[in-house]
Amino acid sequence: MNLQYNYSKLKIGILGGGQLGKMFMQAAMDLDLNLYILDPDISAPCAKHSTQFICGNFNDFDTVFEFGKNMDIITVEIEHVNIEALEKLENSGVKVYPQPSVLRIVQDKGLQKDFYSKNNIPTSPYFLVSNSSEIKNHISEFPVMQKMRKGGYDGKGVKPLYSEKDIENAFEVPSVLEKFVDFEKEIAIIVARNKRGEIAFYPPVEMEFNSEANLVELLISPANISIELKEKTKSIAELIIKSLNMIGILAVEMFVTREGELLVNEIAPRPHNSGHQTIEGNKTSQYSQHVRAIINMPLGNTNIIYPSVMINLLGEKGFQGDVKYMGLESVMAMEGVYPHIYGKKTTKSFRKMGHITITANNIEEAKEKANIVKKTIKVISE
Amino acid sequence: MNLQYNYSKLKIGILGGGQLGKMFMQAAMDLDLNLYILDPDISAPCAKHSTQFICGNFNDFDTVFEFGKNMDIITVEIEHVNIEALEKLENSGVKVYPQPSVLRIVQDKGLQKDFYSKNNIPTSPYFLVSNSSEIKNHISEFPVMQKMRKGGYDGKGVKPLYSEKDIENAFEVPSVLEKFVDFEKEIAIIVARNKRGEIAFYPPVEMEFNSEANLVELLISPANISIELKEKTKSIAELIIKSLNMIGILAVEMFVTREGELLVNEIAPRPHNSGHQTIEGNKTSQYSQHVRAIINMPLGNTNIIYPSVMINLLGEKGFQGDVKYMGLESVMAMEGVYPHIYGKKTTKSFRKMGHITITANNIEEAKEKANIVKKTIKVISE
């Protein structure tokens, strides 16, 4: 790509038209990129803003190949896509970032764990099983977390197994059994890499979970961890993105154990929930950074502008149907409160319907405001 | 609009699909608003991102009325639109912000000047003329600036008249003759007002012009003026927006005379070139603020995050045709440099093709970086 490139002619295809795709588009519009979206849902958040929206299944080989063959670059906002089609596209000269080889590892939590082991990336002890009867061989390691190797997302496909009687309710599919980690906190770091090999790290963030939904409820930027731990976080993220030889943006979730050790939990090779706050909180948003990485532009500065807290707007438990937002007006009257409504037509219990970033001069102030915001806004049905 | 409003159902129509409309859309996507665009150019910057793009003439009564009658709110990104259609829409219950009555005044520089006089808003002395022979009656007031009452924009429709012989080259249309103002600097302030009457001011900015193109070349935020002058700027902006009874965002350009007096030059009732830097430089961008104002949401905080400089990316003189951007990659390697490429297919001399905001810890640093950026990037044709 030379200095006189006309970016306006670049065609970028995105598999998935949800909120991550939408925020990616908002960033990509700054550089006038042409954005083509493939998603099975005709009313997906991206549908009304893309250069062209193609309604189709991103898990179908032919659909993905037909969609991708006229693109210059393909990227994803979800990992669960047809990899064989992406490999064929890659072989025929389309740039696919993240690369299919990366997606193959990330799609399968078993391969992910094996990848960590092979590359000396710290992670919790694990065992691969094909079905529930194989689980019995590992009772001595209980309690464990059973994670379906494929298809889980947003807290689904995960089940704790405490004792033998839990096995009868276990998933009957190939799974990873992970030893319970007695962790102090959960953190995440986002790292970006472009084709010329530049790497940029975001300051790590800290997550507080909603235990019922198993979803991030409060994200705190920056994480309250020592400088040494921050440096370790970066080293691990660097080791992962280099071992994957990956281009694009990568989120790495880690546990900080009570002994102060870091263990990698999961990775996501795309813009991620743990980077939403970068839109207002950092000098370059994770979405702009992903744009820069995949078109091989210099990576942007990741410094924090303001300490911030991000809350997911989850569909209120017990409500299902056409969505409405209670209290949005009140929270918009607060300073440094930035709502992002994803544009999903219908809500259901714990569905991610939007997020709100709260910036402040310090974390305490941001948390206080976040607590008011959480009490004020409710995502319900009509 | 009550606390449980579902904004996703709001239909917002925008007359004009250029860069201002595009940046408005990027902001409106945060709240999942439905955006309908009317523009005569099928390849306008907004075309590929709108919920629906209607290719048509926004100066044609029927086209505007048909476009607007199914909308909840109509706004503009250009003043030169069919006002009669907007009045009919307003009378039939569509919210039109800015109101047609405001657009009627702004469309006609003669009515604008009369409006200032009637409302005790300081402005330079002026004379209205119908044709060039009437100009002769005002030779004693020369030098004057002749401004076409209607149709001028971006430095077009403006001509200095120094002596009698310049009259033969004067515009042969109804015009305003303005006494030359011996000004020290030119500043602008953006003010917003919503239906409930809340008013919010942005810190004033300062402009440096390209004398050849008569376009803003460098915009500096905040303006280097005294606190007293800043307060006066606000008072004048408040007087104007209240006198107009206007809803939406209003840019007010003023001269600071050598005597330290403020004189209103022009107003624009929409997001404006002098507010581009608010996207990265202020807590709420002018585009988000316009969204908030027209849907009657609380107005956002306007404080400056970083001092910033904005430069317009003008088509290089002598180049015409399909656009390309030289040096974009190099400027993106600089910290705090935010390019916005508008997505116009073709360039010509001095056409506004994009802008770049440069943030820094102080204005001097921002200006230094801006000078490097200006030397590095060129908008040329293929």
Contacts between the chains, C-beta under 8 A, distances in Angstrom:
chain1	res1	chain2	res2	distance
A	1	B	329	7.6
A	3	B	326	6.0
A	3	B	327	6.0
A	3	B	328	7.6
A	3	B	329	5.7
A	3	B	330	7.0
A	4	B	324	5.2
A	4	B	325	7.4
A	4	B	326	5.1
A	4	B	380	7.9
A	5	B	324	7.2
A	5	B	325	7.7
A	5	B	328	7.7
A	5	B	329	7.7
A	6	B	322	7.4
A	6	B	323	6.8
A	6	B	324	4.3
A	6	B	325	7.0
A	6	B	382	7.0
A	7	B	325	7.2
A	7	B	328	7.3
A	7	B	341	6.9
A	8	B	323	7.2
A	8	B	341	7.0
A	8	B	343	6.1
A	8	B	345	7.5
A	22	B	29	6.7
A	25	B	29	7.9
A	25	B	49	7.6
A	26	B	26	5.1
A	26	B	29	5.5
A	26	B	30	7.9
A	29	B	22	6.7
A	29	B	25	7.9
A	29	B	26	5.5
A	29	B	49	6.3
A	29	B	343	7.9
A	30	B	26	7.9
A	30	B	338	7.4
A	30	B	339	6.7
A	30	B	340	5.2
A	30	B	341	6.8
A	31	B	339	6.9
A	31	B	341	5.2
A	32	B	45	7.4
A	32	B	341	4.2
A	32	B	342	6.8
A	32	B	343	3.7
A	34	B	48	6.9
A	35	B	48	7.9
A	45	B	32	7.5
A	48	B	34	6.9
A	48	B	35	7.9
A	48	B	50	7.6
A	48	B	51	4.2
A	49	B	25	7.5
A	49	B	29	6.3
A	49	B	49	4.8
A	49	B	50	7.6
A	49	B	51	7.6
A	50	B	48	7.6
A	50	B	49	7.6
A	51	B	48	4.2
A	51	B	49	7.6
A	283	B	335	7.2
A	283	B	336	6.4
A	283	B	359	7.8
A	292	B	332	6.9
A	297	B	329	6.0
A	297	B	332	5.2
A	298	B	329	6.6
A	298	B	332	5.1
A	298	B	333	3.6
A	300	B	332	7.4
A	301	B	335	4.4
A	301	B	336	6.7
A	305	B	305	6.1
A	305	B	306	7.8
A	306	B	305	7.8
A	322	B	6	7.4
A	323	B	6	6.9
A	323	B	8	7.3
A	324	B	4	5.2
A	324	B	5	7.3
A	324	B	6	4.3
A	325	B	4	7.4
A	325	B	5	7.7
A	325	B	6	7.0
A	325	B	7	7.3
A	326	B	3	6.0
A	326	B	4	5.1
A	327	B	3	6.0
A	328	B	3	7.6
A	328	B	5	7.7
A	328	B	7	7.4
A	329	B	1	7.6
A	329	B	3	5.7
A	329	B	5	7.6
A	329	B	297	6.0
A	329	B	298	6.6
A	330	B	3	7.0
A	332	B	292	6.9
A	332	B	297	5.2
A	332	B	298	5.1
A	332	B	300	7.4
A	333	B	298	3.7
A	335	B	283	7.2
A	335	B	301	4.4
A	336	B	283	6.5
A	336	B	301	6.8
A	338	B	30	7.4
A	339	B	30	6.7
A	339	B	31	6.9
A	340	B	30	5.2
A	341	B	7	6.9
A	341	B	8	7.0
A	341	B	30	6.8
A	341	B	31	5.3
A	341	B	32	4.3
A	342	B	32	6.8
A	343	B	8	6.1
A	343	B	29	7.9
A	343	B	32	3.7
A	345	B	8	7.5
A	359	B	283	7.8
A	380	B	4	7.9
A	382	B	6	7.1
